[in-house]
Amino acid sequence: MTENSLNMLITQEILDILTETFESVKGIYLDRGTSLFETLATISAEEASRPVSATCATIAAQVEHVRYYLDILGSYMNGIKPENVNWNEIWQTVSVVTPPDWEASQTRLQESYQRTVAAVKGFESWEGEDRLGGALALLVHTAYHLGEIRQALCVVKGA
């Protein structure tokens, strides 16, 4: 396999898993109808604002955290080291959202996701300190939070 073929294969595999994680299930690892955007489409602002316990974050905070993570890792993948990264701020500040807030949060997440996809498509090579590792971290991290959100829904929608 040539280096160019390998780069193209890596790019396609990452794009396929990103698509499944965020947009629609292709049968790689999720059940039908459980991608992040499909899941979020079923959640109201009120549900997104309801924590599953006194010590757990709301779904709204989970979504903002995923969006922030995409933005920060996207910067690293593009060779830019962001300044003033604060991983705790969202957990401390995002809780109750209004319907317009909730819609705006989902829009920001979709925009961050589209920037991520565009970046992945634009990479001619996966060489570099943060490129492939960053892409894999994005996939794993988002899958984790998708699971957190889906588990929270068991409590939030059941309440």
Phi and psi in degrees as GROMACS dihedral restraints (atoms count N, CA, C in turn):
[ dihedral_restraints ]
;  ai    aj    ak    al  type     phi  dphi    fc
    3     4     5     6     1   -77.2    20    10
    4     5     6     7     1   163.5    20    10
    6     7     8     9     1   -61.4    20    10
    7     8     9    10     1   -41.0    20    10
    9    10    11    12     1   -63.1    20    10
   10    11    12    13     1   -41.7    20    10
   12    13    14    15     1   -63.8    20    10
   13    14    15    16     1   -41.2    20    10
   15    16    17    18     1   -64.2    20    10
   16    17    18    19     1   -43.9    20    10
   18    19    20    21     1   -60.6    20    10
   19    20    21    22     1   -41.8    20    10
   21    22    23    24     1   -66.3    20    10
   22    23    24    25     1   -39.7    20    10
   24    25    26    27     1   -64.3    20    10
   25    26    27    28     1   -46.4    20    10
   27    28    29    30     1   -60.0    20    10
   28    29    30    31     1   -46.4    20    10
   30    31    32    33     1   -58.4    20    10
   31    32    33    34     1   -47.9    20    10
   33    34    35    36     1   -64.4    20    10
   34    35    36    37     1   -40.9    20    10
   36    37    38    39     1   -64.1    20    10
   37    38    39    40     1   -44.0    20    10
   39    40    41    42     1   -63.8    20    10
   40    41    42    43     1   -43.6    20    10
   42    43    44    45     1   -62.6    20    10
   43    44    45    46     1   -40.1    20    10
   45    46    47    48     1   -62.7    20    10
   46    47    48    49     1   -43.0    20    10
   48    49    50    51     1   -72.8    20    10
   49    50    51    52     1   -36.4    20    10
   51    52    53    54     1   -60.2    20    10
   52    53    54    55     1   -45.2    20    10
   54    55    56    57     1   -59.5    20    10
   55    56    57    58     1   -46.5    20    10
   57    58    59    60     1   -63.8    20    10
   58    59    60    61     1   -44.0    20    10
   60    61    62    63     1   -63.5    20    10
   61    62    63    64     1   -43.1    20    10
   63    64    65    66     1   -98.6    20    10
   64    65    66    67     1   -39.6    20    10
   66    67    68    69     1  -106.8    20    10
   67    68    69    70     1   -62.0    20    10
   69    70    71    72     1  -156.6    20    10
   70    71    72    73     1   145.6    20    10
   72    73    74    75     1   -73.8    20    10
   73    74    75    76     1   131.8    20    10
   75    76    77    78     1  -111.0    20    10
   76    77    78    79     1    -1.9    20    10
   78    79    80    81     1    93.5    20    10
   79    80    81    82     1    17.0    20    10
   81    82    83    84     1   -79.4    20    10
   82    83    84    85     1   -50.3    20    10
   84    85    86    87     1  -151.3    20    10
   85    86    87    88     1   -10.9    20    10
   87    88    89    90     1  -104.8    20    10
   88    89    90    91     1   159.1    20    10
   90    91    92    93     1   -81.4    20    10
   91    92    93    94     1   151.9    20    10
   93    94    95    96     1   -51.8    20    10
   94    95    96    97     1   135.9    20    10
   96    97    98    99     1    78.0    20    10
   97    98    99   100     1    14.3    20    10
   99   100   101   102     1  -116.5    20    10
  100   101   102   103     1    13.4    20    10
  102   103   104   105     1   -64.3    20    10
  103   104   105   106     1   168.0    20    10
  105   106   107   108     1   -61.7    20    10
  106   107   108   109     1   -50.4    20    10
  108   109   110   111     1   -67.2    20    10
  109   110   111   112     1   -35.4    20    10
  111   112   113   114     1   -64.5    20    10
  112   113   114   115     1   -40.2    20    10
  114   115   116   117     1   -66.0    20    10
  115   116   117   118     1   -47.7    20    10
  117   118   119   120     1   -62.7    20    10
  118   119   120   121     1   -29.6    20    10
  120   121   122   123     1   -64.8    20    10
  121   122   123   124     1   -16.6    20    10
  123   124   125   126     1   -96.2    20    10
  124   125   126   127     1     1.2    20    10
  126   127   128   129     1  -110.4    20    10
  127   128   129   130     1   127.8    20    10
  129   130   131   132     1   -83.2    20    10
  130   131   132   133     1   165.9    20    10
  132   133   134   135     1   -60.2    20    10
  133   134   135   136     1   -39.4    20    10
  135   136   137   138     1   -62.2    20    10
  136   137   138   139     1   -43.9    20    10
  138   139   140   141     1   -67.1    20    10
  139   140   141   142     1   -38.9    20    10
  141   142   143   144     1   -65.6    20    10
  142   143   144   145     1   -21.3    20    10
  144   145   146   147     1   -92.4    20    10
  145   146   147   148     1    -6.4    20    10
  147   148   149   150     1   -94.9    20    10
  148   149   150   151     1   112.5    20    10
  150   151   152   153     1   -70.9    20    10
  151   152   153   154     1   151.7    20    10
  153   154   155   156     1   -81.0    20    10
  154   155   156   157     1   -15.4    20    10
  156   157   158   159     1  -161.2    20    10
  157   158   159   160     1   175.7    20    10
  159   160   161   162     1   -66.7    20    10
  160   161   162   163     1   -20.6    20    10
  162   163   164   165     1  -111.9    20    10
  163   164   165   166     1     7.4    20    10
  165   166   167   168     1  -109.1    20    10
  166   167   168   169     1   151.0    20    10
  168   169   170   171     1   -75.8    20    10
  169   170   171   172     1   160.5    20    10
  171   172   173   174     1   -80.3    20    10
  172   173   174   175     1   165.4    20    10
  174   175   176   177     1   -62.5    20    10
  175   176   177   178     1   -36.8    20    10
  177   178   179   180     1   -57.6    20    10
  178   179   180   181     1   -41.7    20    10
  180   181   182   183     1   -68.2    20    10
  181   182   183   184     1   -39.0    20    10
  183   184   185   186     1   -58.6    20    10
  184   185   186   187     1   -44.4    20    10
  186   187   188   189     1   -65.0    20    10
  187   188   189   190     1   -45.5    20    10
  189   190   191   192     1   -64.4    20    10
  190   191   192   193     1   -35.6    20    10
  192   193   194   195     1   -64.6    20    10
  193   194   195   196     1   -45.1    20    10
  195   196   197   198     1   -60.3    20    10
  196   197   198   199     1   -44.2    20    10
  198   199   200   201     1   -60.5    20    10
  199   200   201   202     1   -46.7    20    10
  201   202   203   204     1   -61.7    20    10
  202   203   204   205     1   -43.2    20    10
  204   205   206   207     1   -60.8    20    10
  205   206   207   208     1   -44.8    20    10
  207   208   209   210     1   -57.4    20    10
  208   209   210   211     1   -45.4    20    10
  210   211   212   213     1   -64.4    20    10
  211   212   213   214     1   -45.2    20    10
  213   214   215   216     1   -68.1    20    10
  214   215   216   217     1   -48.5    20    10
  216   217   218   219     1   -66.7    20    10
  217   218   219   220     1   -33.9    20    10
  219   220   221   222     1   -60.1    20    10
  220   221   222   223     1   -40.3    20    10
  222   223   224   225     1   -61.9    20    10
  223   224   225   226     1   -48.4    20    10
  225   226   227   228     1   -59.2    20    10
  226   227   228   229     1   -42.6    20    10
  228   229   230   231     1   -62.4    20    10
  229   230   231   232     1   -27.9    20    10
  231   232   233   234     1   -93.4    20    10
  232   233   234   235     1    11.3    20    10
  234   235   236   237     1    81.2    20    10
  235   236   237   238     1    16.2    20    10
  237   238   239   240     1  -112.3    20    10
  238   239   240   241     1   125.0    20    10
  240   241   242   243     1   -93.3    20    10
  241   242   243   244     1   109.8    20    10
  243   244   245   246     1   -66.1    20    10
  244   245   246   247     1   149.6    20    10
  246   247   248   249     1  -101.0    20    10
  247   248   249   250     1   156.7    20    10
  249   250   251   252     1    57.0    20    10
  250   251   252   253     1    43.5    20    10
  252   253   254   255     1   -74.8    20    10
  253   254   255   256     1   127.3    20    10
  255   256   257   258     1  -128.9    20    10
  256   257   258   259     1    95.9    20    10
  258   259   260   261     1   -69.6    20    10
  259   260   261   262     1   -21.9    20    10
  261   262   263   264     1   -88.1    20    10
  262   263   264   265     1   -20.4    20    10
  264   265   266   267     1   -56.1    20    10
  265   266   267   268     1   -46.6    20    10
  267   268   269   270     1   -61.7    20    10
  268   269   270   271     1   -43.9    20    10
  270   271   272   273     1   -62.4    20    10
  271   272   273   274     1   -29.1    20    10
  273   274   275   276     1   -88.6    20    10
  274   275   276   277     1   -20.8    20    10
  276   277   278   279     1  -116.6    20    10
  277   278   279   280     1   -21.5    20    10
  279   280   281   282     1  -100.2    20    10
  280   281   282   283     1   122.3    20    10
  282   283   284   285     1  -145.6    20    10
  283   284   285   286     1   -83.4    20    10
  285   286   287   288     1   -82.4    20    10
  286   287   288   289     1   131.8    20    10
  288   289   290   291     1  -126.0    20    10
  289   290   291   292     1   145.1    20    10
  291   292   293   294     1   -83.4    20    10
  292   293   294   295     1   166.1    20    10
  294   295   296   297     1   -54.2    20    10
  295   296   297   298     1   -44.2    20    10
  297   298   299   300     1   -64.6    20    10
  298   299   300   301     1   -37.0    20    10
  300   301   302   303     1   -61.5    20    10
  301   302   303   304     1   -44.7    20    10
  303   304   305   306     1   -64.4    20    10
  304   305   306   307     1   -43.1    20    10
  306   307   308   309     1   -63.5    20    10
  307   308   309   310     1   -42.9    20    10
  309   310   311   312     1   -64.1    20    10
  310   311   312   313     1   -38.4    20    10
  312   313   314   315     1   -63.2    20    10
  313   314   315   316     1   -44.5    20    10
  315   316   317   318     1   -65.9    20    10
  316   317   318   319     1   -36.2    20    10
  318   319   320   321     1   -65.2    20    10
  319   320   321   322     1   -43.5    20    10
  321   322   323   324     1   -61.0    20    10
  322   323   324   325     1   -40.4    20    10
  324   325   326   327     1   -63.4    20    10
  325   326   327   328     1   -44.4    20    10
  327   328   329   330     1   -63.0    20    10
  328   329   330   331     1   -39.6    20    10
  330   331   332   333     1   -64.5    20    10
  331   332   333   334     1   -42.8    20    10
  333   334   335   336     1   -63.8    20    10
  334   335   336   337     1   -41.6    20    10
  336   337   338   339     1   -61.3    20    10
  337   338   339   340     1   -45.3    20    10
  339   340   341   342     1   -62.9    20    10
  340   341   342   343     1   -38.2    20    10
  342   343   344   345     1   -63.4    20    10
  343   344   345   346     1   -39.4    20    10
  345   346   347   348     1   -63.6    20    10
  346   347   348   349     1   -46.3    20    10
  348   349   350   351     1   -61.5    20    10
  349   350   351   352     1   -44.7    20    10
  351   352   353   354     1   -61.2    20    10
  352   353   354   355     1   -40.8    20    10
  354   355   356   357     1   -63.8    20    10
  355   356   357   358     1   -47.3    20    10
  357   358   359   360     1   -59.7    20    10
  358   359   360   361     1   -44.2    20    10
  360   361   362   363     1   -63.5    20    10
  361   362   363   364     1   -28.5    20    10
  363   364   365   366     1   -84.7    20    10
  364   365   366   367     1   -11.8    20    10
  366   367   368   369     1   -74.5    20    10
  367   368   369   370     1   121.8    20    10
  369   370   371   372     1   -83.4    20    10
  370   371   372   373     1   -21.4    20    10
  372   373   374   375     1  -143.4    20    10
  373   374   375   376     1   152.8    20    10
  375   376   377   378     1  -100.8    20    10
  376   377   378   379     1    12.2    20    10
  378   379   380   381     1   -71.2    20    10
  379   380   381   382     1   154.9    20    10
  381   382   383   384     1   121.0    20    10
  382   383   384   385     1   155.9    20    10
  384   385   386   387     1   -61.9    20    10
  385   386   387   388     1   -40.1    20    10
  387   388   389   390     1  -115.8    20    10
  388   389   390   391     1     2.6    20    10
  390   391   392   393     1   -73.6    20    10
  391   392   393   394     1   -66.3    20    10
  393   394   395   396     1   -68.2    20    10
  394   395   396   397     1   -43.0    20    10
  396   397   398   399     1   -60.6    20    10
  397   398   399   400     1   -40.0    20    10
  399   400   401   402     1   -63.9    20    10
  400   401   402   403     1   -42.8    20    10
  402   403   404   405     1   -63.8    20    10
  403   404   405   406     1   -43.7    20    10
  405   406   407   408     1   -65.5    20    10
  406   407   408   409     1   -40.1    20    10
  408   409   410   411     1   -62.2    20    10
  409   410   411   412     1   -41.3    20    10
  411   412   413   414     1   -58.2    20    10
  412   413   414   415     1   -44.7    20    10
  414   415   416   417     1   -64.8    20    10
  415   416   417   418     1   -49.7    20    10
  417   418   419   420     1   -65.7    20    10
  418   419   420   421     1   -45.2    20    10
  420   421   422   423     1   -63.4    20    10
  421   422   423   424     1   -44.1    20    10
  423   424   425   426     1   -66.9    20    10
  424   425   426   427     1   -39.8    20    10
  426   427   428   429     1   -60.7    20    10
  427   428   429   430     1   -40.7    20    10
  429   430   431   432     1   -59.1    20    10
  430   431   432   433     1   -49.8    20    10
  432   433   434   435     1   -70.7    20    10
  433   434   435   436     1   -30.1    20    10
  435   436   437   438     1   -60.6    20    10
  436   437   438   439     1   -43.2    20    10
  438   439   440   441     1   -62.5    20    10
  439   440   441   442     1   -42.1    20    10
  441   442   443   444     1   -59.1    20    10
  442   443   444   445     1   -45.6    20    10
  444   445   446   447     1   -64.6    20    10
  445   446   447   448     1   -44.4    20    10
  447   448   449   450     1   -66.1    20    10
  448   449   450   451     1   -36.0    20    10
  450   451   452   453     1   -69.2    20    10
  451   452   453   454     1   -40.5    20    10
  453   454   455   456     1   -60.4    20    10
  454   455   456   457     1   -35.7    20    10
  456   457   458   459     1   -61.4    20    10
  457   458   459   460     1   -31.3    20    10
  459   460   461   462     1   -58.9    20    10
  460   461   462   463     1   -37.9    20    10
  462   463   464   465     1   -82.4    20    10
  463   464   465   466     1   -49.4    20    10
  465   466   467   468     1   -62.9    20    10
  466   467   468   469     1   -45.2    20    10
  468   469   470   471     1   -79.9    20    10
  469   470   471   472     1   -21.1    20    10
  471   472   473   474     1   -83.1    20    10
  472   473   474   475     1   -16.3    20    10
